[in-house]
Amino acid sequence: MLVPGYETAINISEKGFLLRVSVVNKFISKDYCIVKLNDLKRKYINGNLIKKIEEYFKGKTVLADYGKFDTYKVDRIDFDRSPRNYSFSTVDKDGKIIQITMVDYYKTRYGREIEDLDQPLFVSMLKNKETGEFDKEVFLAPSLMKLAGIDQDTNVELTRELTSLTKLDANSKFIINFR
């Protein structure tokens, strides 16, 4: 799926302010990350599985298919934790701090069922807005994430089609995005 967007920047020049608006497209996979994870499990059943999973997902951007559809960078994969055994503290409807499992959290908060309870979890480091340090880990279930960007396994036909949609002259971009 190709998602159109915009990138803006304001620069100061000798003649005043300069506003730059660029059309930016993002490709989001139609499959959940768990599909690729299971493909890798089948392909590397006899060894190197953990290494291959880490090579494939580490550094990739994933889109949460719930809530505000936030994107996260996969910093590492935690093979010791899973939706079955991972729990954390959160605030309930009454304002009380409670301990909740990942499975229960997504079911009650977003109405999403995590079926594969033994999948490893993606770990993304979040930056503290005050200090600028990466100091908070977020654990994500691959079955609720979609890969952002083009996969190296993407076929040539799809790549050509995406190129024809994204490599347009200025007039075509204006007509498509502002009609």
C-alpha positions as CSV (number, residue, x, y, z in Angstrom):
1,M,0.0,0.0,0.0
2,L,1.4,3.4,-1.0
3,V,0.6,6.1,1.5
4,P,1.1,9.7,0.3
5,G,2.3,12.4,2.7
6,Y,4.1,15.7,2.9
7,E,7.4,16.9,4.4
8,T,7.8,20.6,5.2
9,A,10.8,22.7,6.2
10,I,11.2,26.4,6.8
11,N,14.6,28.0,6.0
12,I,15.9,31.5,6.5
13,S,17.7,33.1,3.6
14,E,19.0,36.5,2.8
15,K,15.7,37.4,1.2
16,G,13.4,36.1,4.0
17,F,11.8,32.8,4.9
18,L,11.6,30.0,2.4
19,L,8.9,27.3,2.8
20,R,9.7,24.0,1.2
21,V,6.9,21.4,0.8
22,S,7.8,18.0,-0.6
23,V,5.6,15.1,-1.5
24,V,6.8,12.0,0.4
25,N,5.3,8.6,-0.2
26,K,5.7,5.7,2.2
27,F,5.2,2.0,1.2
28,I,3.4,-0.1,3.8
29,S,3.4,-3.9,3.4
30,K,0.0,-5.5,3.3
31,D,1.3,-8.4,5.4
32,Y,1.9,-8.4,9.1
33,C,5.5,-8.9,10.2
34,I,4.5,-12.2,11.7
35,V,4.1,-13.6,8.2
36,K,7.8,-12.8,7.3
37,L,8.8,-14.1,10.7
38,N,7.1,-17.4,10.1
39,D,8.6,-17.5,6.5
40,L,12.1,-17.1,8.1
41,K,11.3,-19.9,10.6
42,R,10.4,-22.3,7.8
43,K,13.4,-21.3,5.7
44,Y,16.0,-21.6,8.5
45,I,14.6,-24.4,10.6
46,N,17.9,-26.1,10.9
47,G,20.0,-23.2,12.2
48,N,20.9,-19.5,12.0
49,L,17.2,-18.7,12.7
50,I,17.8,-16.1,15.4
51,K,20.6,-14.5,13.4
52,K,18.5,-14.3,10.2
53,I,15.5,-12.8,12.0
54,E,17.7,-10.2,13.6
55,E,19.4,-9.4,10.2
56,Y,16.1,-9.0,8.5
57,F,14.2,-6.9,11.1
58,K,16.9,-4.9,13.0
59,G,16.8,-1.3,11.9
60,K,13.6,-1.6,9.9
61,T,10.6,0.7,10.5
62,V,7.3,-0.9,11.4
63,L,3.8,0.5,11.5
64,A,1.4,-0.3,14.4
65,D,-1.9,-1.5,13.0
66,Y,-3.9,-0.1,15.9
67,G,-4.4,3.1,17.8
68,K,-2.7,6.1,16.2
69,F,-0.8,3.9,13.7
70,D,2.6,5.0,15.0
71,T,5.8,3.9,13.4
72,Y,8.7,2.4,15.4
73,K,12.2,1.5,14.5
74,V,13.1,-2.1,15.5
75,D,16.2,-1.8,17.6
76,R,16.4,-5.5,18.6
77,I,14.3,-8.6,18.9
78,D,13.7,-10.1,22.3
79,F,13.5,-13.9,22.0
80,D,13.1,-14.4,25.7
81,R,9.8,-12.5,25.9
82,S,6.6,-13.2,24.2
83,P,2.9,-12.0,24.4
84,R,2.3,-15.0,26.6
85,N,4.9,-14.0,29.3
86,Y,5.3,-10.2,28.9
87,S,3.4,-7.9,31.3
88,F,3.8,-4.3,32.3
89,S,2.2,-1.5,34.4
90,T,-0.5,0.7,33.0
91,V,-3.3,2.9,34.3
92,D,-6.8,1.5,34.2
93,K,-10.1,3.4,33.7
94,D,-10.3,4.3,37.4
95,G,-6.8,5.8,37.4
96,K,-5.2,2.9,39.3
97,I,-1.9,1.5,38.3
98,I,-2.3,-2.2,37.4
99,Q,-0.1,-5.0,36.0
100,I,-1.5,-6.3,32.7
101,T,-0.3,-8.9,30.2
102,M,0.3,-7.8,26.6
103,V,-2.5,-10.1,25.4
104,D,-5.0,-8.6,27.7
105,Y,-3.9,-5.0,27.0
106,Y,-4.4,-5.2,23.3
107,K,-7.7,-7.1,23.7
108,T,-9.2,-4.6,26.1
109,R,-7.6,-1.4,24.7
110,Y,-7.8,-2.0,21.0
111,G,-10.0,-5.0,20.6
112,R,-7.1,-6.9,19.0
113,E,-6.5,-10.6,19.5
114,I,-2.9,-11.8,19.6
115,E,-3.1,-15.4,18.3
116,D,0.6,-16.5,18.3
117,L,1.4,-16.3,22.0
118,D,5.0,-17.5,21.6
119,Q,6.2,-15.0,19.0
120,P,9.3,-13.0,20.0
121,L,8.8,-9.3,20.6
122,F,10.3,-6.4,18.7
123,V,12.0,-3.8,20.9
124,S,12.0,-0.2,20.0
125,M,13.9,2.5,22.0
126,L,12.0,5.7,22.5
127,K,13.7,9.1,23.0
128,N,13.0,11.1,26.1
129,K,11.7,14.5,24.8
130,E,13.4,16.4,27.7
131,T,16.8,14.8,27.7
132,G,17.0,13.6,24.1
133,E,18.3,10.2,25.4
134,F,16.9,6.9,24.2
135,D,15.8,5.6,27.6
136,K,12.5,3.7,27.3
137,E,12.0,0.3,25.7
138,V,8.7,-0.4,24.0
139,F,7.8,-4.1,23.3
140,L,5.8,-4.8,20.1
141,A,4.1,-7.9,18.9
142,P,5.0,-8.6,15.2
143,S,1.5,-9.9,14.6
144,L,0.2,-6.3,15.1
145,M,3.0,-4.6,13.0
146,K,3.3,-4.0,9.3
147,L,6.7,-3.4,7.6
148,A,7.2,0.1,6.2
149,G,9.4,0.4,3.2
150,I,10.1,-1.9,0.3
151,D,11.3,-5.4,1.1
152,Q,14.3,-6.8,-0.7
153,D,12.1,-9.6,-1.9
154,T,9.7,-7.2,-3.6
155,N,9.3,-8.2,-7.2
156,V,10.5,-6.1,-10.2
157,E,6.9,-5.4,-11.5
158,L,5.9,-3.8,-8.2
159,T,9.1,-1.8,-8.1
160,R,8.4,-0.4,-11.6
161,E,4.8,0.5,-10.6
162,L,6.0,2.3,-7.5
163,T,8.6,4.2,-9.4
164,S,6.0,5.3,-12.0
165,L,3.8,6.6,-9.1
166,T,6.6,8.3,-7.1
167,K,8.9,9.7,-9.7
168,L,6.7,12.4,-11.2
169,D,7.4,15.9,-12.5
170,A,6.2,18.9,-10.4
171,N,3.0,19.5,-12.4
172,S,1.9,15.9,-12.1
173,K,2.6,15.9,-8.3
174,F,0.5,19.1,-7.9
175,I,-2.4,17.7,-9.9
176,I,-2.5,14.4,-8.1
177,N,-2.1,15.8,-4.6
178,F,-4.1,19.0,-4.8
179,R,-7.1,18.3,-7.0
